[in-house]
Amino acid sequence: MTAQPSSSSSSPVTTGTLAAFSDAWNRHDIDALMSFMTPDCIFQTAAGPDACGTRHTGTEAVRKAFAAAWATVPDAQWINGQHFVHGDFGTSQWTFTGTAADGSRIETDGIDVFTFRDGKIHLKNVFRKARPNLPAAK
């Protein structure tokens, strides 16, 4: 017997949901982003002192960590999104682009691995390729 994904009264997360979540990242719209997350959400960054990167738990901590991405790279964009959903699990592949504080260009591929609950994102776990920044545009 195959285990079935947990059911909920909320609409399930779809690839359209993940595309809308990605669009909110590119608009730098923190309120829209947080509307996709569960109240006890978890965000695990691509870098940090722990094996999981850095873990941010709960709405306030996740909101602050999401906003920090734009503070660090004000022109940050996640392009070429490809989204996949199966039950309470999903992924979004993307290319992250932006300009670092020293003017160098960031362009690197990555993936978000998601766990869903009650029609929302419970866990956003980020993995990104480690690539040196490109020279600043002239």
N, C-alpha and C positions, 0 to 999 in steps of 0.2 A: 504494500500500500504506500503510495506517494504522499508525503506531507503536503498539505495545502497552505498557501500563505494565509496569515491571519486576516479575518474579515473585520470590517469596521463600518460604522454608519456613515463615515465620510467618503467622499469620492476617492477612488484610488489615484495615486500619482501616475502620470502618463509621460510619454516622451514630450508631449506638449507642455506639461507642467515644468519639466526640466529646461525646455527651451525658453519658457517665460522666466524662470529663475535666472538663466544665463543672461537674458535681455536686461533684467534688473541689475545684474552685476555691471553690465556695460553702460547702463544709465547712471551708475553710482547711486542707486536708489535704496538706501538702507531700510526704509519702512516697507517697501515692497519685498525686499529680501527676507526680512524677519517674518512677514506674513506667510511665508512658505515653511517656516520652522516650527517644531513642537515647542511648548513652553520649557521643557527640560532638554533642549537641543544640545548637541555636542559638535564642536568644530575642531578637527585635528589638522594642524598646518603642515606644510611640506617640510619645514625646517624647525629645529628647536632642540632642546637638551635631552629629550626623551626619545625612545625608539619610535613613538608615534608622532614625533615632531613636538608641537606644543598643543596641549589639550585645553580647550576653552569650554566650559560647561554652564548652561543656563542662558536665558535670553540676554541679560545684561552683558555678560562676558563675551558671548558670541557677537552681539551687536558691535561692541567695542573692537573686537578682533577683525571683523569684516571691514569696518570703517578704516582701520589702520592700513589696509591694503591700498586704499586710495590716497591716504596721507603720505605713504612711502613712494607710491608711483601714481601721481595725479592723473596721468593719461592712460592708466591701465585699461586694457581690453582683453577679452577672452573671445577669440575668433575661431571660425571653422568648427563650431560645435557639432558633435555627433552624440546622440543620446540613446540610451538603452534602459528599458525597465522590464523587470520580471518579478511580479509579486511585490514583496516588500524590499526589493533590492534594485539598484540601478547604478548607471555610470554616465558621466558626461566627459567626453574627450574634447580637448581644445588646444589652441595655441595661445599662450599668454604673451602679450606685447605691451611695451611701454618704455618710458625713459627713466633711467636711474638718476639720482641726484647729481652725479658727476657728468651727466649728459650722454652717457653711453646708452645703447639701445638694448632692450631685453626682448628676446624672441625665443621661446622655448615651449615644447609640448608638455602636456600634462593630462591628468585624469582625476576626476572626483569620483569617489566610490561612496554611494549613499545607502543608508538604511532608512526605510520609511515606516511610519506608524500613524494610524488614524488619518491617512490622506495627506500627511505632511512629512517633511524631511526631519528625521530625528538625528542622524549622524551624517556629517559631511566630512569625508576623510580625503585629503588632498595629496596627490603624488605628482611631482614635477621633475622633469629632466634637469640635471645639473649641467648647465652650459655657460661658458664665459659670456659676458655681455659683448655686444658688437660695438665697434667704434662709433663715437658720436657722429650724427649727420653733419655734413659740412655745408 
